[in-house]
Amino acid sequence: MDYLKYETYLITSDEINQLVKLPIGKYYQISHVFNVLFTKQNKIINQES
């Protein structure tokens, strides 16, 4: 996705930091499924409740 100019974020259940940016070229080997978000730079909008 980096080739297409997208950034990758891990979506967590942490209420304080729900999106964690994943570094380019970093691989994670885990035993469970997780969700990610792909977005172009400056496209993330902060929403307040």
C-alpha positions in Angstrom: 0.0 0.0 0.0 3.0 2.3 0.5 3.6 2.1 -3.2 0.1 3.7 -3.7 0.9 6.4 -1.1 -1.3 5.0 1.6 -0.3 4.9 5.3 -1.3 1.9 7.4 -2.7 2.1 10.9 -3.5 -0.7 13.4 -7.0 -0.2 14.9 -6.9 -1.0 18.7 -9.4 -1.2 21.4 -7.4 1.4 23.5 -9.8 4.3 24.0 -6.9 6.8 24.2 -4.9 5.7 21.1 -7.2 3.8 18.8 -5.0 4.2 15.7 -1.4 3.2 15.8 0.7 4.0 12.7 2.5 1.0 11.4 6.0 1.7 10.1 6.8 0.9 6.4 8.4 -2.5 6.0 7.6 -3.7 9.5 6.1 -7.2 9.7 4.1 -8.6 12.6 3.7 -12.2 13.3 0.9 -12.8 15.6 -1.6 -15.7 16.4 -4.8 -13.6 16.2 -6.6 -11.4 13.7 -6.4 -7.6 13.8 -7.9 -4.8 11.9 -6.0 -2.1 9.9 -6.9 1.1 8.2 -5.3 2.3 5.0 -5.5 6.1 4.4 -3.8 8.7 2.3 -1.8 11.3 4.2 -3.9 14.1 5.8 -7.1 12.2 5.3 -7.8 11.2 8.9 -10.4 13.4 10.5 -10.6 13.6 14.3 -14.1 13.3 15.6 -15.2 14.4 19.0 -18.2 12.9 20.8 
